[in-house]
Amino acid sequence: MQFASQTGKSDRGQAAPPVSAALNDSLFEAPGPLFAGIVFVAIGAAITALRTGQTLTWATVALIILAGALRLFDLRRFLPRKATLTAEEAVVWQRRYLTGALIQAAAIGTWCALALVSTDDAVVHMIALSITTGIVGGGAGRAYGRPSIYHLQAGLMFGPAVIALASWGTPYYIAMSVVSAAFLLAIMQLSANLHRIFMRAVVAREREAALAGQFDTALNNMPHGLCMFRVDRQLAVMNHRFSEMLDLPDDLARNGICARDILAACVSSGSISAASGEMIVTEIENSHANEIVTVDPDAERNRSLSWTVQPMADGGAVLLLEDVTERRNAEEKITHLARYDELTALPNRVHFRNEIESLLAASRHSDRLSALLFVDLDQFKQVNDTLGHPCGDQLLCAVANRLREMLRPEDFVARFGGDEFVVFQQNINAAEDAASLSRRIVERLSERYRIDNHLVEIGASVGIALTSPEGVSADTLLKNADMALYRAKADGRGTFCFFRDEMAATVEARRILELDLRKALANEEFELFYQPLVNLKSGKISTCEALLRWNHPVRGTVSPVDIIPVAEDMGLIVDLGRWILRRACMECMKWPEGVSVAVNFSPQQFHQRDVLSEIRYALEVSGLPAHRLEIEITESSLLRNTQLTHDILSQLHALGVRISLDDFGTGYSSLSYLHNFPMQKVKIDRSFLEGIDTDRPLTLLRGVARLSADLGMAVVVEGIETNEQLELVSADGTVSEGQGYLFSRPVPAVRIRQLLDASHGRRLGDAQIVSISSRSFG
């Protein structure tokens, strides 16, 4: 704490009220010495009057006695009133003191001067001078509070004596006059020094009082309780907050009370337990810096107190008390949020893993089995998309409640994230126990839910992993259950599946494939094969479809059927598609001008943000005209974000790029796609050729082909493998192009150039087309 600097001021200055009161008090204090001085002066003056017999001397004696009596009377009246005096009243009393003191001083000075000049009696001179000197000297010790008043008193009392001594004119009296004058000046200086000392003391006292007041204010208004103990562990300071927090009596902080007594009072008030009190006392007595947190024995209050013991340099100790209930509650809430799912109040992934890790470690080498069930909700995304996330959240809470109801007290359920839950089933006799619980979970979670007046139906799939006598880690168990869940969902959902070792082999093979795929993309181990599309009227190859092949150093040639799904899952399909597009465009530039290249786009690749920029860049780098590029998309690409898809197709059409709808007939086969989107070509799936020699499939194929042709689109039939199929497909002239092994299998770039040269070198009939295929792939 810092305080403003304070200095004593002269009595003529403006003193602070407490200082001014102290200065006034100094004038009226000690009535005994004042009474004694008046008596001695009166006696001495009376002796000199008897010895000289002068009437004037007797008059001064009477005046001295009267003035003294008045001063004593004022002094007796002042003392009872000084504690309640106002500032104005203090000024009046100061003036009354000044008047009485000056009258008495004048009377004494007159008496002393008369005694010195009216007679040459040495005894009279000695009595007058000695008594006056004593009174002047004694006054310096009384009127130090107001030196200006004393200076007037000393001048009136001793000034006439100095003059009277000098008036004798003899060397001895003149010397005595000089000595007396020096004494007068010295005693006046002494009074001034005493005043300065007094002012310093008064100011120091006021500063100490201010410091104590501010310290007391700060101490009693701080939010913490505080006790300070001396080296003997006796109480030195206790603030009000400490007493309030612990319900201690107000008179507890008395002299002689020690730390043990205070903690015993805390125990008696029910604020802490006896054990906690003893622990705190031990820390204080041993001067150990420590923090102890105690819990209120009263469970209803549920209060937590922090006791901090801090040793002091002199051997004492400070005890700081803080109510940390809210802080501990907040910390517990944060800890709860870190370990539990806020929505369902179930343990979260981290807490579940730590918990089962402990359970698995405790049950290692046990004969009893445990099972981990990985539960995934089927069709939950549709609920979120159709009814909104609030309904989805309510559904998750309902699922959590049903899972709790089905479990034993020793089982453990948690929300793993999203729509996934995990159940740890302890101490089961056989795998059938886990299967039975999984069966009940699937059935119970598949029952209807009522969410905001909506009837909601979902399903559940469960993957099961069992522990082994040799022991298994939590991570391994979770990984195994996840693989089993993946198989259960692949088997049609709404069922459960146990983990088997071959699943791990499958996953490991998939992981190695992913690593190899990344490496292949970096090392450009891919190659494009091309399969021709033949114009059925001219017999010439009009387009070649680019098909990906992977020349793996160990696996050999890998089909796109194995590559594309993995690349889509890994997020590599965009980079891979970019490479295919650019390589196909550059290859197409080596073909006859009338031949186009068709490139398949996956839905993920087609809906990337910069798909238009990628296509423009591939055309620009290769120099390929836009009308020689065909982009083949499937119906699944049209299902996502219809407006954005339409905009992209329209911009590609405006650019000159042709759009083909691939595998038409395998998905929803919605005719609205042909009407709403700017397509230039429809590729009818090979499945339409199955049973084409009968009326119904052939009629259906020709109907789709005729409708597409009427809409101005070219029609391609895929999978033509025999001349009979070719004759049926091309009979009515609506199918414009054909593709299949009848014409050519997918071939490398060098081979497709040979086929193109042969195709565009002369016109080929149907028989000749077959002969090209036969010669190429005998």
C-alpha positions in Angstrom: 0.0 0.0 0.0 1.2 3.5 -0.7 0.2 6.7 1.0 0.6 10.4 0.1 3.6 12.1 1.7 2.6 14.3 4.8 4.7 16.9 6.5 4.1 19.0 9.6 3.1 22.6 8.9 3.6 25.7 11.1 0.8 26.6 13.5 0.2 29.5 11.3 -0.6 27.2 8.4 -3.7 25.2 7.7 -3.3 22.0 9.7 -5.4 18.9 9.1 -8.3 18.7 11.7 -6.8 15.8 13.6 -3.4 17.6 13.8 -5.1 20.9 14.8 -6.9 19.1 17.6 -3.7 17.6 18.8 -2.1 21.1 18.8 -4.9 22.5 20.9 -4.8 19.6 23.3 -1.1 20.3 23.9 -2.1 23.8 25.3 -4.5 22.5 27.9 -2.8 19.3 29.0 -1.1 18.8 32.4 -3.1 21.1 34.7 -0.8 20.1 37.7 2.4 21.8 36.4 0.4 24.9 35.5 -1.1 25.1 39.0 2.3 24.6 40.6 3.8 27.3 38.4 1.1 29.8 39.4 1.6 29.0 43.1 5.4 29.5 42.9 5.1 32.7 41.0 2.5 34.1 43.5 4.6 33.1 46.5 7.7 34.6 45.0 6.0 37.8 44.1 4.4 38.0 47.5 7.9 37.6 49.1 9.3 40.4 47.0 6.3 42.6 47.9 6.8 42.0 51.6 10.5 42.7 51.3 10.1 45.9 49.3 6.7 47.0 50.7 5.7 48.5 47.4 2.0 48.8 46.6 2.5 48.3 42.9 4.3 45.0 43.5 1.3 43.8 45.5 -1.0 44.8 42.6 1.1 42.6 40.2 0.8 39.7 42.7 -3.0 40.1 42.7 -3.0 40.2 38.9 -0.8 37.1 38.7 -3.1 35.2 41.1 -6.3 36.3 39.2 -4.9 35.4 35.8 -3.8 32.0 37.0 -7.1 31.3 38.6 -8.9 32.1 35.3 -6.5 29.9 33.3 -7.1 27.0 35.7 -10.8 27.5 35.5 -10.7 27.4 31.6 -8.5 24.3 31.8 -10.9 22.4 34.0 -13.8 23.4 31.7 -11.9 22.4 28.5 -10.8 18.9 29.5 -14.4 17.3 29.6 -15.3 19.0 26.3 -12.2 18.3 24.1 -13.5 15.0 22.7 -16.6 16.6 21.2 -15.3 20.0 20.1 -16.1 21.3 16.7 -13.6 23.2 14.6 -15.2 26.5 15.5 -15.3 25.8 19.2 -11.6 24.8 19.1 -10.7 28.2 17.7 -12.7 29.9 20.5 -10.9 27.9 23.1 -7.5 28.7 21.5 -8.3 32.4 21.7 -9.3 32.1 25.4 -6.1 30.3 26.1 -4.1 33.1 24.3 -5.9 35.8 26.2 -5.3 34.2 29.6 -1.7 33.3 28.9 -0.8 36.8 27.6 -2.4 38.5 30.7 -0.5 36.2 33.0 2.7 36.6 31.1 2.4 40.4 31.1 1.7 40.3 34.9 4.8 38.2 35.5 7.0 40.4 33.3 5.8 43.5 35.0 6.4 42.1 38.5 9.9 40.9 37.5 10.8 44.3 35.9 9.5 46.2 39.1 11.5 43.9 41.3 14.7 44.6 39.3 14.4 48.4 39.0 12.5 49.5 42.2 15.1 48.2 44.6 18.8 47.3 44.8 18.0 44.4 47.1 20.0 41.5 45.6 17.7 38.9 47.2 14.7 40.5 45.5 16.6 40.5 42.2 17.5 36.8 42.6 14.0 35.8 43.5 12.4 37.7 40.6 14.9 36.6 38.0 15.1 32.9 39.0 11.3 32.5 39.2 10.8 34.2 35.9 13.5 32.2 34.3 11.9 29.0 35.6 8.5 29.9 34.4 9.8 30.8 30.9 11.7 27.5 30.7 8.7 25.5 31.9 6.5 27.2 29.4 8.6 25.8 26.6 7.6 22.4 27.6 3.9 23.2 27.7 3.2 25.4 24.7 5.2 23.5 22.1 2.1 22.8 20.2 1.6 26.5 19.4 5.1 28.1 19.4 3.7 31.5 18.3 1.7 31.8 21.5 4.7 30.7 23.6 7.0 33.2 21.9 4.6 36.0 22.9 4.4 34.6 26.4 8.2 34.4 26.7 8.7 37.9 25.3 6.2 39.4 27.7 7.6 37.6 30.7 11.4 37.8 30.1 11.6 40.9 27.8 11.0 43.4 30.6 13.6 41.6 32.8 16.3 41.9 30.0 15.5 45.7 29.7 15.4 46.1 33.5 18.8 44.5 33.9 20.4 46.6 31.2 18.9 49.8 32.8 21.3 49.5 35.8 24.2 50.3 33.5 26.8 48.4 35.5 28.9 45.8 33.7 27.6 42.9 35.7 23.9 43.8 35.1 24.6 44.5 31.5 26.3 41.1 31.2 23.4 39.5 33.0 21.0 41.3 30.5 22.9 39.9 27.6 22.9 36.4 29.0 19.2 36.7 29.7 18.5 37.9 26.2 20.5 34.9 24.8 18.5 32.6 27.1 15.3 34.0 25.8 16.3 33.5 22.2 17.6 30.0 23.0 14.4 29.0 24.8 12.3 30.3 21.9 14.4 28.2 19.5 14.0 25.2 21.8 10.2 25.7 21.6 10.3 25.8 17.8 12.4 22.5 17.8 10.0 20.9 20.2 7.1 22.0 17.9 8.8 20.3 14.9 9.4 17.1 16.9 5.8 17.2 18.1 4.5 17.8 14.6 6.5 14.8 13.2 5.1 12.6 16.0 1.5 13.8 15.4 1.8 13.3 11.6 3.4 9.9 12.1 0.6 8.9 14.4 -2.0 10.1 11.9 -0.2 8.2 9.1 -0.1 5.1 11.2 -3.8 5.5 12.0 -4.6 6.0 8.3 -2.4 3.0 7.4 -4.1 0.9 10.1 -7.5 2.1 8.9 -6.8 1.4 5.3 -5.3 -2.0 6.2 -8.3 -2.8 8.3 -10.6 -1.8 5.4 -8.7 -3.8 2.9 -8.5 -6.8 5.3 -12.2 -6.8 6.1 -13.3 -6.2 2.5 -11.2 -8.8 0.8 -13.1 -11.8 -0.6 -10.8 -14.2 1.3 -10.6 -15.0 4.9 -7.2 -14.3 6.5 -5.5 -15.2 9.8 -2.0 -14.2 10.7 -0.1 -16.0 13.5 3.0 -14.9 15.3 6.0 -17.2 15.8 4.5 -18.6 19.0 1.3 -19.4 16.9 -0.7 -16.8 18.8 -3.2 -15.0 16.7 -2.0 -11.6 15.4 -4.7 -10.6 12.9 -8.1 -12.1 11.8 -10.4 -10.4 9.3 -14.2 -10.4 9.4 -14.4 -12.5 6.3 -12.7 -15.4 8.0 -15.2 -15.3 10.9 -18.2 -15.0 8.5 -17.1 -17.9 6.3 -16.7 -20.3 9.3 -19.6 -19.0 11.5 -17.2 -18.1 14.3 -18.3 -16.0 17.3 -17.4 -12.3 17.1 -15.4 -12.4 20.4 -13.2 -15.2 19.3 -10.3 -13.0 18.2 -9.0 -12.2 21.7 -5.6 -11.9 23.2 -3.9 -15.3 23.9 -5.8 -17.4 21.4 -3.7 -19.7 19.3 -4.1 -21.5 15.9 -5.2 -24.7 17.5 -8.0 -22.9 19.4 -9.2 -21.2 16.1 -9.3 -24.5 14.2 -11.1 -26.2 17.1 -13.7 -23.4 16.9 -14.0 -24.1 13.1 -14.6 -27.8 13.8 -17.2 -26.9 16.5 -19.1 -24.7 14.0 -19.4 -27.6 11.6 -17.4 -25.9 8.9 -14.7 -28.6 8.7 -14.1 -32.1 10.0 -11.8 -32.8 13.0 -9.4 -34.6 10.7 -9.2 -31.6 8.4 -8.7 -29.3 11.3 -5.8 -31.3 12.7 -4.2 -31.4 9.3 -4.4 -27.6 8.9 -3.0 -27.1 12.5 -0.1 -29.3 11.7 0.8 -27.4 8.6 0.6 -24.1 10.5 2.7 -25.3 13.5 5.4 -26.8 11.2 5.4 -23.7 8.9 4.9 -25.7 5.8 3.7 -23.9 2.6 0.8 -26.0 1.5 -2.8 -25.8 0.1 -5.5 -28.0 1.6 -9.0 -28.3 0.2 -11.7 -29.4 2.6 -15.3 -30.4 2.0 -18.0 -29.2 4.2 -19.3 -32.0 6.5 -22.8 -30.7 5.8 -23.8 -32.4 2.5 -26.5 -30.0 1.8 -24.1 -27.0 1.8 -21.6 -29.0 -0.3 -19.1 -26.3 0.2 -15.4 -26.6 -0.7 -12.8 -24.5 1.1 -9.2 -23.9 0.2 -6.8 -23.4 3.1 -3.4 -21.9 2.0 -0.6 -21.9 4.6 2.3 -19.5 3.9 5.2 -19.2 6.3 6.5 -15.7 7.1 10.1 -14.5 7.3 9.9 -13.9 11.1 8.7 -17.5 11.7 5.0 -16.7 11.8 2.5 -18.0 9.4 -0.4 -16.6 7.3 -3.5 -18.7 6.7 -5.6 -17.7 3.7 -9.1 -19.1 3.3 -11.0 -19.2 0.0 -14.4 -20.6 -0.9 -13.7 -22.6 -4.0 -17.1 -24.3 -4.3 -18.0 -22.6 -7.6 -14.6 -23.2 -9.1 -14.6 -26.9 -8.2 -18.1 -27.2 -9.5 -17.0 -25.6 -12.8 -13.9 -27.9 -12.9 -16.1 -30.9 -12.3 -18.5 -29.8 -15.1 -15.5 -29.3 -17.5 -14.2 -32.7 -16.6 -17.7 -34.2 -17.1 -18.0 -32.5 -20.5 -14.6 -33.9 -21.4 -15.6 -37.4 -20.5 -19.3 -37.5 -21.4 -21.4 -36.8 -24.4 -23.4 -33.6 -23.8 -26.4 -34.7 -25.8 -27.0 -38.2 -24.5 -25.1 -38.0 -21.2 -23.4 -41.2 -22.1 -19.6 -41.6 -21.8 -17.8 -40.4 -24.9 -15.1 -42.1 -27.0 -12.2 -41.1 -24.8 -13.8 -42.0 -21.5 -15.1 -45.3 -23.0 -11.6 -46.3 -24.3 -9.9 -45.4 -21.0 -12.6 -47.3 -19.0 -12.4 -50.5 -21.0 -8.7 -50.3 -21.0 -8.8 -50.5 -17.2 -11.4 -53.3 -17.3 -9.4 -55.3 -19.8 -6.2 -54.9 -17.7 -8.1 -56.1 -14.6 -9.6 -59.1 -16.3 -6.5 -60.3 -18.1 -5.9 -64.0 -17.9 -9.5 -64.5 -16.7 -11.6 -67.4 -17.9 -14.6 -65.2 -18.4 -15.2 -63.6 -21.8 -16.1 -60.0 -22.6 -17.6 -58.6 -25.7 -17.4 -55.2 -27.4 -20.5 -54.4 -29.5 -20.1 -51.6 -32.1 -23.6 -50.3 -33.0 -24.3 -48.2 -36.0 -27.8 -46.7 -36.8 -29.2 -47.4 -40.3 -31.2 -44.6 -42.1 -30.3 -42.1 -39.4 -29.0 -39.6 -42.0 -32.3 -39.6 -43.7 -34.0 -38.6 -40.5 -31.6 -35.7 -40.1 -32.1 -34.6 -43.7 -35.9 -34.8 -43.7 -36.9 -33.9 -40.1 -33.9 -31.7 -39.2 -31.1 -32.0 -36.7 -33.2 -31.2 -33.6 -35.3 -34.3 -34.3 -32.1 -36.2 -35.0 -30.8 -35.2 -31.6 -34.0 -36.4 -29.9 -33.7 -39.7 -31.8 -30.2 -40.2 -30.5 -31.3 -39.5 -26.9 -34.1 -42.1 -27.4 -31.6 -44.6 -28.7 -29.3 -44.0 -25.8 -32.2 -44.6 -23.3 -33.2 -47.9 -25.0 -29.6 -49.1 -24.9 -29.4 -48.3 -21.1 -32.6 -50.2 -20.5 -31.2 -53.4 -22.1 -27.9 -53.6 -20.3 -26.9 -55.1 -17.0 -25.4 -52.9 -14.2 -21.9 -54.2 -15.0 -22.2 -53.4 -18.7 -21.0 -50.2 -20.2 -22.4 -48.1 -23.0 -21.0 -45.0 -24.7 -21.7 -42.8 -27.7 -18.8 -43.2 -30.0 -19.7 -40.3 -32.3 -22.4 -39.4 -34.8 -24.8 -42.3 -35.0 -22.4 -44.8 -33.5 -22.6 -46.4 -30.1 -20.5 -49.0 -28.3 -21.4 -51.5 -25.6 -18.9 -53.4 -23.5 -20.5 -56.6 -22.1 -18.5 -58.0 -19.3 -18.3 -61.5 -17.8 -20.3 -63.5 -20.4 -20.2 -67.3 -20.6 -20.1 -67.7 -24.3 -20.3 -65.9 -27.6 -24.0 -66.6 -27.8 -24.5 -64.1 -24.9 -23.1 -61.4 -27.1 -25.2 -62.6 -30.0 -28.3 -62.6 -27.9 -27.7 -59.0 -26.8 -26.9 -57.9 -30.3 -30.1 -59.5 -31.6 -32.1 -57.7 -28.9 -30.4 -54.4 -29.7 -31.2 -54.7 -33.4 -34.8 -55.5 -32.7 -35.3 -52.9 -30.0 -33.6 -50.1 -31.9 -35.6 -51.0 -35.0 -38.9 -50.4 -33.3 -40.7 -47.1 -34.1 -39.9 -43.9 -32.3 -42.3 -40.9 -31.8 -40.3 -37.7 -32.3 -42.2 -34.4 -32.3 -45.4 -36.1 -33.5 -43.4 -37.9 -36.2 -43.2 -41.7 -36.3 -39.6 -42.5 -37.1 -38.2 -45.9 -38.1 -34.5 -46.7 -38.3 -32.4 -49.8 -38.1 -29.2 -50.9 -36.5 -26.2 -53.0 -37.4 -23.8 -54.5 -34.8 -20.2 -55.6 -35.1 -19.0 -57.9 -32.3 -15.4 -58.5 -31.0 -14.7 -60.9 -28.2 -11.8 -60.8 -25.8 -9.3 -63.7 -25.6 -7.6 -65.4 -22.6 -4.2 -64.0 -23.9 -5.5 -60.5 -23.5 -6.3 -57.8 -26.0 -5.9 -54.0 -26.0 -8.9 -51.6 -26.2 -7.7 -50.2 -29.5 -7.5 -53.7 -31.0 -10.9 -54.6 -29.7 -12.5 -51.4 -31.1 -10.8 -52.0 -34.5 -12.0 -55.6 -34.6 -15.6 -54.6 -33.7 -15.5 -51.9 -36.4 -14.4 -54.4 -39.0 -17.2 -56.7 -38.0 -19.7 -53.8 -38.2 -18.4 -53.1 -41.7 -19.2 -56.7 -42.7 -22.6 -56.6 -41.0 -23.5 -53.5 -43.1 -22.2 -55.1 -46.2 -24.4 -58.1 -45.6 -27.5 -56.0 -45.8 -27.7 -54.0 -42.5 -30.1 -54.8 -39.7 -28.0 -57.7 -38.5 -24.9 -58.4 -36.4 -21.6 -60.1 -37.3 -18.7 -61.5 -35.2 -15.2 -60.5 -36.0 -13.2 -63.2 -37.7 -9.5 -63.3 -38.4 -10.0 -63.2 -42.2 -11.6 -59.8 -41.8 -8.3 -58.4 -40.6 -6.6 -60.0 -43.6 -9.1 -58.3 -45.9 -8.6 -54.9 -44.2 -4.9 -55.4 -44.4 -5.1 -56.2 -48.1 -7.2 -53.1 -48.6 -4.7 -51.0 -46.6 -1.8 -52.3 -48.8 -3.9 -51.6 -51.9 -4.4 -48.0 -50.8 -0.6 -47.6 -50.2 0.2 -49.0 -53.6 -2.4 -46.8 -55.2 -0.9 -43.7 -53.8 2.5 -44.8 -54.9 1.2 -45.7 -58.4 -0.2 -42.2 -58.8 3.0 -40.6 -57.8 5.1 -42.9 -60.1 2.6 -42.9 -63.0 2.2 -46.6 -63.1 -1.2 -46.2 -64.7 -2.0 -46.7 -68.4 -5.0 -45.9 -70.5 -6.6 -48.5 -72.7 -9.2 -47.5 -75.3 -12.4 -49.3 -76.5 -13.9 -48.1 -79.8 -17.5 -47.0 -80.4 -18.5 -47.8 -84.0 -20.9 -45.8 -86.1 -23.4 -48.5 -87.2 -24.2 -46.7 -90.4 -20.8 -45.9 -91.7 -18.9 -48.7 -90.0 -16.2 -46.4 -88.8 -14.9 -45.8 -85.3 -16.4 -42.5 -84.2 -15.3 -42.4 -80.5 -12.9 -44.3 -78.2 -13.7 -44.6 -74.5 -10.6 -44.2 -72.3 -10.4 -47.0 -69.6 -7.9 -47.0 -66.8 -5.5 -49.9 -66.3 -2.9 -50.3 -63.5 0.3 -52.2 -64.3 1.2 -53.3 -60.8 4.6 -54.9 -60.5 3.2 -57.7 -58.4 -0.5 -57.8 -59.0 -0.1 -57.5 -62.7 -2.8 -55.5 -64.6 -5.5 -54.2 -62.2 -9.1 -53.5 -63.5 -10.9 -50.2 -62.9 -13.5 -52.2 -60.9 -10.9 -52.6 -58.2 -9.3 -49.2 -58.6 -12.1 -46.7 -58.8 -14.0 -47.5 -55.5 -10.8 -47.5 -53.5 -9.7 -44.2 -55.1 -13.1 -42.7 -54.3 -12.9 -43.8 -50.6 -9.3 -42.4 -50.3 -10.2 -39.1 -52.0 -7.7 -39.8 -54.8 -10.3 -40.0 -57.6 -10.0 -36.3 -58.3 -6.2 -36.4 -58.9 -6.5 -39.7 -60.8 -9.4 -38.3 -62.9 -7.3 -35.2 -63.7 -4.5 -37.4 -65.0 -6.9 -39.5 -67.1 -8.5 -36.5 -68.7 -5.2 -34.8 -69.7 -3.6 -38.0 -71.0 -6.8 -39.0 -73.0 -6.9 -35.5 -74.6 -3.3 -35.6 -75.6 -3.7 -39.1 -77.1 -6.8 -38.0 -79.0 -4.7 -35.4 -80.8 -2.9 -38.4 -82.5 -6.1 -39.8 -84.0 -8.0 -38.8 -87.1 -9.9 -35.6 -86.8 -13.3 -37.2 -86.9 -12.7 -39.4 -83.9 -13.6 -38.2 -80.3 -12.4 -39.5 -76.9 -14.8 -40.3 -74.1 -13.7 -39.9 -70.5 -15.7 -41.2 -67.5 -16.3 -38.8 -64.6 -17.2 -40.1 -61.2 -19.8 -38.2 -59.1 -17.1 -37.0 -56.7 -14.9 -35.8 -59.6 -17.8 -34.2 -61.5 -18.9 -32.1 -58.4 -15.6 -30.7 -57.5 -15.5 -26.9 -57.5 -13.0 -26.4 -60.3 -14.3 -29.2 -62.7 -14.8 -26.6 -65.5 -11.3 -25.2 -65.1 -9.8 -28.7 -65.2 -11.6 -29.5 -68.5 -10.6 -26.2 -70.0 -7.0 -26.7 -69.0 -6.8 -30.2 -70.4 -8.2 -29.0 -73.7 -5.8 -26.0 -73.8 -2.7 -28.0 -72.9 -3.5 -30.8 -75.4 -4.8 -28.5 -78.1 -7.9 -30.7 -78.5 -11.0 -29.1 -79.9 -13.8 -29.1 -77.4 -16.2 -31.0 -79.7 -13.9 -34.0 -79.8 -14.2 -34.5 -76.0 -17.1 -36.5 -74.5 -17.7 -36.6 -70.8 -19.5 -39.7 -69.6 -21.5 -39.4 -66.4 -23.8 -41.8 -64.6 -27.3 -41.1 -63.1 -25.8 -40.9 -59.6 -24.0 -37.7 -60.7 -27.4 -36.1 -61.5 -28.9 -36.9 -58.1 -26.7 -34.5 -56.2 -27.4 -30.8 -56.2 -29.6 -30.8 -59.3 -29.3 -27.0 -60.0 -25.5 -27.0 -59.8 -25.3 -30.1 -62.0 -27.5 -28.5 -64.6 -25.3 -25.3 -64.5 -22.2 -27.3 -65.0 -23.6 -29.4 -67.9 -24.9 -26.2 -69.6 -21.5 -24.5 -69.4 -19.8 -27.7 -70.8 -22.4 -27.7 -73.6 -21.7 -24.1 -74.3 -18.0 -24.8 -74.4 -18.6 -27.5 -77.1 -18.0 -30.5 -74.9 -20.4 -33.4 -75.5 -22.1 -35.1 -72.6 -23.0 -38.8 -72.5 -25.3 -40.5 -70.0 -23.5 -43.8 -69.2 -25.1 -47.1 -68.0 -28.6 -45.9 -68.7 -31.1 -48.4 -67.3 -29.0 -49.6 -64.3 -30.1 -46.9 -61.8 -33.4 -45.0 -61.5 -33.6 -44.7 -65.3 -35.6 -41.6 -64.9 -36.7 -40.2 -68.3 -36.8 -36.7 -66.7 -32.9 -36.8 -66.9 -33.1 -36.9 -70.7 -35.5 -34.0 -70.7 -34.1 -31.7 -68.0 -30.3 -32.0 -68.7 -28.4 -31.1 -71.9 -27.3 -34.6 -73.0 -26.0 -35.3 -76.5 -25.7 -39.1 -76.1 -27.3 -42.0 -74.2 -25.4 -45.2 -73.6 -27.8 -48.0 -73.0 -26.4 -50.5 -70.5 -25.4 -54.1 -71.6 -28.1 -55.5 -69.3 -30.7 -54.6 -72.0 -29.1 -57.2 -74.3 -30.0 -60.1 -71.9 -32.8 -62.0 -73.6 -32.9 -59.6 -76.5 -34.0 -62.5 -78.8 -37.4 -62.3 -77.1 -40.0 -59.7 -77.8 -40.2 -57.9 -74.4 -36.5 -56.9 -73.9 -36.1 -56.0 -77.6 -39.3 -53.8 -77.5 -38.0 -52.1 -74.3 -34.6 -51.4 -75.8 -36.0 -50.1 -79.1 -38.5 -47.9 -77.1 -35.7 -46.2 -75.1 -33.6 -45.8 -78.2 -36.4 -44.3 -80.2 -37.4 -41.9 -77.4 -33.7 -40.8 -77.0 -33.4 -40.4 -80.8 -36.6 -38.3 -80.9 -35.0 -36.0 -78.3 -32.1 -35.4 -80.6 -29.6 -37.6 -78.8 -27.3 -40.2 -80.2 -27.9 -43.7 -78.9 -25.2 -46.2 -78.0 -25.7 -49.8 -77.0 -23.0 -51.3 -74.8 -21.9 -54.9 -74.5 -22.5 -56.1 -78.1 -20.7 -59.4 -78.4 -22.4 -61.3 -81.3 -23.5 -60.6 -84.9 -27.1 -61.6 -83.9 -27.2 -58.9 -81.2 -25.8 -56.4 -83.7 -28.5 -57.2 -86.3 -31.3 -56.9 -83.7 -29.9 -53.6 -82.3 -29.4 -51.9 -85.7 -32.5 -53.2 -87.4 -34.7 -50.1 -87.0 -31.9 -47.6 -87.4 -32.5 -45.8 -84.1 -29.3 -47.0 -82.5 -26.5 -44.9 -83.9 -23.4 -46.5 -82.3 -22.4 -49.8 -80.8 -19.7 -50.8 -78.4 -18.6 -54.3 -77.3 -16.2 -57.2 -77.7 -17.7 -57.8 -81.2 -15.9 -54.7 -82.3 -12.9 -54.7 -80.0 -11.8 -55.3 -76.5 -10.1 -52.3 -74.7 -6.6 -52.0 -76.2 -3.5 -50.0 -75.5 -2.9 -46.6 -77.2 -0.6 -48.0 -79.9 -3.2 -50.7 -80.9 -6.1 -48.2 -81.0 -4.1 -46.1 -83.4 -3.8 -49.1 -85.7 -7.5 -49.8 -85.5 -8.3 -46.1 -86.2 -6.0 -46.1 -89.3 -7.7 -49.3 -90.5 -11.2 -47.9 -89.8 -10.7 -44.6 -91.5 -8.6 -45.9 -94.4 -11.6 -47.3 -96.2 -15.3 -48.0 -95.6 -16.1 -51.2 -93.8 -19.2 -53.3 -93.9 -20.6 -55.3 -91.0 -18.7 -58.4 -92.0 -15.5 -56.4 -92.3 -16.0 -54.9 -88.8 -16.1 -58.4 -87.4 -13.0 -59.4 -89.3 -11.1 -56.5 -87.8 -12.1 -57.6 -84.4 -11.1 -61.2 -85.2 -7.8 -60.2 -86.6 -7.1 -58.0 -83.6 -8.1 -60.5 -80.9 -7.8 -63.9 -82.3 
